Amino acid sequence: MRACAGPRLGAAMMEGLDDGPDFLSEEDRGLKAINVDLQSDAALQVDISDALSERDKVKFTVHTKSSLPNFKQNEFSVVRQHEEFIWLHDSFVENEDYAGYIIPPAPPRPDFDASREKLQKLGEGEGSMTKEEFTKMKQELEAEYLAIFKKTVAMHEVFLCRVAAHPILRRDLNFHVFLEYNQDLSVRGKNKKEKLEDFFKNMVKSADGVIVSGVKDVDDFFEHERTFLLEYHNRVKDASAKSDRMTRSHKSAADDYNRIGSSLYALGTQDSTDICKFFLKVSELFDKTRKIEARVSADEDLKLSDLLKYYLRESQAAKDLLYRRSRSLVDYENANKALDKARAKNKDVLQAETSQQLCCQKFEKISESAKQELIDFKTRRVAAFRKNLVELAELELKHAKGNLQLLQNCLAVLNGDT
Amino acid sequence: MAAEREPPPLGDGKPTDFEDLEDGEDLFTSTVSTLESSPSSPEPASLPAEDISANSNGPKPTEVVLDDDREDLFAEATEEVSLDSPEREPILSSEPSPAVTPVTPTTLIAPRIESKSMSAPVIFDRSREEIEEEANGDIFDIEIGVSDPEKVGDGMNAYMAYRVTTKTSLSMFSKSEFSVKRRFSDFLGLHSKLASKYLHVGYIVPPAPEKSIVGMTKVKVGKEDSSSTEFVEKRRAALERYLQRTVKHPTLLQDPDLRQFLESSELPRAVNTQALSGAGILRMVNKAADAVNKMTIKMNESDAVRWFEEKQQQFENLDQQLRKLHVSVEALVCHRKELSANTAAFAKSAAMLGNSEDHTALSRALSQLAEVEEKIDQLHQEQAFADFYMFSELLSDYIRLIAAVKGVFDHRMKCWQKWEDAQITLLKKREAEAKMMVANKPDKIQQAKNEIREWEAKVQQGERDFEQISKTIRKEVGRFEKERVKDFKTVIIKYLESLVQTQQQLIKYWEAFLPEAKAIA
């Protein structure tokens, strides 16, 4: 893959997709608020104003506007890479004080491998296809690359916005450092040992999760939430995977239209009878309709697949919260038992009392904030689904009408000729 | 097949053939005239026009040669699947017919044909006129339908019987609407007969659908799954298209075998269904490649030659392009089916998600989404159906048709080769005669002279045959191209209309869903 210095995501709209600028801007705006219903807040506004894709990494320009006194300036920008986002996310997770909050899920790693491979294969196969076909496919792949790029930018941005919108997390010191410190944070990615540790931690957690979730909760609200989240998470996972597959099939069919259009064009230019005009017109139709079909697939991907994927991650984060609360409940109950034992033996009672009190406080604090977080989660979720489903339906309608128009025009011409 | 008789001109309006016929000069008539006329007809003695070599009252050896040729042809091209005993029964009764069963080299010329108890000559006249008129107006008032596939029998001897319904106002048929039951091998038998009669004189005989051992076995064994129903439907549609194409051909329409196929309730079993397979034809064509080279070198630069060369090249290109397009369309069919399956899976998943969603309005909206996607899945399935039966099958039909066209060009090559060979032999005979003269052997000289006369006739015949086949091919190609243009336009427009319908449905579904989504509070 050539070391590409572009594409940049400027504040201006991206080229490469041939719809008018207003569609792109709708998409861009949509991407930011795609899955979270965020109120823009003058106190702290964060966005990714630019991005650069290099050989094996992406550099995001994080732009902050803030009236908070914590920052030296009111407006500033820094360059961050994916690993630094992960570092920030992990620091939240590991912070005991945030145990009672749903930690905004980390953005997925930018993955251009598949796209790069395709572009490479295309380059290798250049000799075996006509120049026209080659240009067509190249444009297609470049558009794909661009789409993936835009998506990853959006997902990193959403993460930051969620943090900035959260009343507690936005005050986090690491967050401020992340936003402001204009040198490299020097956070290396976790090395093998640390990754292994993480893996075991997760294993233990899920084993724990099983044990802990066996305990029926006294509180109806949390009991309901637990049952709900477990089931919901699994089903969102399934729906997300199926939606992905559906979107990909759609794209394959659109690609076929491309090839059919090219073949019809070849037929049209070579035929000796008067059908050549006919073929050329139909070829043109397929080219145009393919663009619409590709857009349908892209929109479904954006409004449906991405939505589901995001809520897959958020519901996992919510589950994690519940787990942490359960964990603290277990600790609380253990402390109670220890206190009883100590009182019975009349030994280290004060120590046991203090410990029990701490556990109690921790548990109650988590429970209180968790309740609010889960209610907020539902509100966000409903709003996001509503927004995306409405937009999905509107876009599907727009494209179907466009397609219909195309087809009817073409048929009118063809029927008129014959 | 009359060497010099041209098939009824399409849209020409000149009943030239008719005039010739009346003149009574020619001993040769087209197939049209033959079997209809009883021996007592006032028409000129009709020869079995099916046999091209019959046109020459020439000596038997000609036929032998031709038959051998034909045998060669079939030997290479046929796939034999003997259903019953290997005994080959002549398919058409006692009639002298050409080598459907190319067994006996001694032919087949009989100056008279036993009338097949067909309509009297009077009717024949009228129907001939009728057909010409209709041909001129380009309306062949005949409609064929293939329907109601029915499994007959059990196990490995089972077969599918199809109902072939004909609706026509042509008077050469005894009724205006009738139907018969036929099985697949009957269709292959019909094609085999038509091919053997008409292909080698330059008529483009539409190829029959391909055999499929796997497909049929599944049906025989009784697998009642969707793939065997699909297979039967695919075959039924293919058989229908095959018949429709065949009856559109003005010359073939008048063939008695075709009529028998459409009309008679009992058809003798085609035991050895030798189909000219696509592969077989290709082999023939490849073998003829050398002949092409020789030919283009030796023949004069004339318009005719250039026309044939150009046309061959054009068909070659067309073939390639169609194959490429076909591959892409098949991929589309495949992906569309995949899309349908994936949409169905997503619909179910969305329904489940809707179930577990605890916000009532959102839950309802998700269920609605699931319903919409289910309907869309149906839509995709129907579209895939259209993709295949309209677009993809059209292409594969034409790919096979072009193979038949190539075959016809190849026959012309062979014809030319025969003519060349006759010329060479004549030369040799003349040299032999000269030698005899020098050696002064009077009896041998006489023999030589006889042989020279014989070969002179053959050379003449060869030239006539070659010109005839060239003429026929030019006409056929013109007709074929016209048909092709019409076919493609009609089918593609129908296909586009199916796409229109899909979009209209999509609009309906999403318009119904939108308020549901907006209702989420």
Chai-1 contact restraints between the chains, C-beta under 6 A:
chainA,res_idxA,chainB,res_idxB,connection_type,confidence,min_distance_angstrom,max_distance_angstrom,comment,restraint_id
A,F228,B,D358,contact,1.0,0.0,6.0,A-B,restraint_1
A,E231,B,S356,contact,1.0,0.0,6.0,A-B,restraint_2
A,Y232,B,S356,contact,1.0,0.0,6.0,A-B,restraint_3
A,R235,B,M352,contact,1.0,0.0,6.0,A-B,restraint_4
A,R235,B,L353,contact,1.0,0.0,6.0,A-B,restraint_5
A,R235,B,S356,contact,1.0,0.0,6.0,A-B,restraint_6
A,D238,B,S349,contact,1.0,0.0,6.0,A-B,restraint_7
A,A239,B,S349,contact,1.0,0.0,6.0,A-B,restraint_8
A,A239,B,A350,contact,1.0,0.0,6.0,A-B,restraint_9
A,A239,B,L353,contact,1.0,0.0,6.0,A-B,restraint_10
A,K242,B,A345,contact,1.0,0.0,6.0,A-B,restraint_11
A,K242,B,F346,contact,1.0,0.0,6.0,A-B,restraint_12
A,K242,B,S349,contact,1.0,0.0,6.0,A-B,restraint_13
A,S243,B,F346,contact,1.0,0.0,6.0,A-B,restraint_14
A,R245,B,N342,contact,1.0,0.0,6.0,A-B,restraint_15
A,M246,B,N342,contact,1.0,0.0,6.0,A-B,restraint_16
A,M246,B,T343,contact,1.0,0.0,6.0,A-B,restraint_17
A,M246,B,F346,contact,1.0,0.0,6.0,A-B,restraint_18
A,S249,B,H335,contact,1.0,0.0,6.0,A-B,restraint_19
A,S249,B,E338,contact,1.0,0.0,6.0,A-B,restraint_20
A,S249,B,L339,contact,1.0,0.0,6.0,A-B,restraint_21
A,S249,B,N342,contact,1.0,0.0,6.0,A-B,restraint_22
A,H250,B,L339,contact,1.0,0.0,6.0,A-B,restraint_23
A,S252,B,H335,contact,1.0,0.0,6.0,A-B,restraint_24
A,A253,B,H335,contact,1.0,0.0,6.0,A-B,restraint_25
A,A253,B,R336,contact,1.0,0.0,6.0,A-B,restraint_26
A,A253,B,L339,contact,1.0,0.0,6.0,A-B,restraint_27
A,D256,B,S328,contact,1.0,0.0,6.0,A-B,restraint_28
A,D256,B,A331,contact,1.0,0.0,6.0,A-B,restraint_29
A,D256,B,L332,contact,1.0,0.0,6.0,A-B,restraint_30
A,D256,B,H335,contact,1.0,0.0,6.0,A-B,restraint_31
A,R259,B,S328,contact,1.0,0.0,6.0,A-B,restraint_32
A,I260,B,S328,contact,1.0,0.0,6.0,A-B,restraint_33
A,S263,B,K324,contact,1.0,0.0,6.0,A-B,restraint_34
A,S263,B,L325,contact,1.0,0.0,6.0,A-B,restraint_35
A,S263,B,S328,contact,1.0,0.0,6.0,A-B,restraint_36
A,A266,B,Q321,contact,1.0,0.0,6.0,A-B,restraint_37
A,L267,B,Q321,contact,1.0,0.0,6.0,A-B,restraint_38
A,Q270,B,N317,contact,1.0,0.0,6.0,A-B,restraint_39
A,S272,B,Q314,contact,1.0,0.0,6.0,A-B,restraint_40
A,T273,B,E481,contact,1.0,0.0,6.0,A-B,restraint_41
A,T273,B,V485,contact,1.0,0.0,6.0,A-B,restraint_42
A,I275,B,V485,contact,1.0,0.0,6.0,A-B,restraint_43
A,I275,B,F488,contact,1.0,0.0,6.0,A-B,restraint_44
A,F278,B,K489,contact,1.0,0.0,6.0,A-B,restraint_45
A,V382,B,H359,contact,1.0,0.0,6.0,A-B,restraint_46
A,V382,B,L362,contact,1.0,0.0,6.0,A-B,restraint_47
A,F385,B,L362,contact,1.0,0.0,6.0,A-B,restraint_48
A,R386,B,I520,contact,1.0,0.0,6.0,A-B,restraint_49
A,L389,B,A517,contact,1.0,0.0,6.0,A-B,restraint_50
A,V390,B,A517,contact,1.0,0.0,6.0,A-B,restraint_51
A,V390,B,K518,contact,1.0,0.0,6.0,A-B,restraint_52
A,A393,B,W510,contact,1.0,0.0,6.0,A-B,restraint_53
A,A393,B,F513,contact,1.0,0.0,6.0,A-B,restraint_54
A,A393,B,L514,contact,1.0,0.0,6.0,A-B,restraint_55
A,A393,B,A517,contact,1.0,0.0,6.0,A-B,restraint_56
A,E396,B,W510,contact,1.0,0.0,6.0,A-B,restraint_57
A,L397,B,W510,contact,1.0,0.0,6.0,A-B,restraint_58
A,A400,B,Q503,contact,1.0,0.0,6.0,A-B,restraint_59
A,A400,B,L506,contact,1.0,0.0,6.0,A-B,restraint_60
A,A400,B,I507,contact,1.0,0.0,6.0,A-B,restraint_61
A,N403,B,Q503,contact,1.0,0.0,6.0,A-B,restraint_62
A,L404,B,Q503,contact,1.0,0.0,6.0,A-B,restraint_63
A,L407,B,L496,contact,1.0,0.0,6.0,A-B,restraint_64
A,L407,B,L499,contact,1.0,0.0,6.0,A-B,restraint_65
A,L407,B,V500,contact,1.0,0.0,6.0,A-B,restraint_66
A,L411,B,L496,contact,1.0,0.0,6.0,A-B,restraint_67
A,L414,B,I493,contact,1.0,0.0,6.0,A-B,restraint_68
A,T418,B,K489,contact,1.0,0.0,6.0,A-B,restraint_69
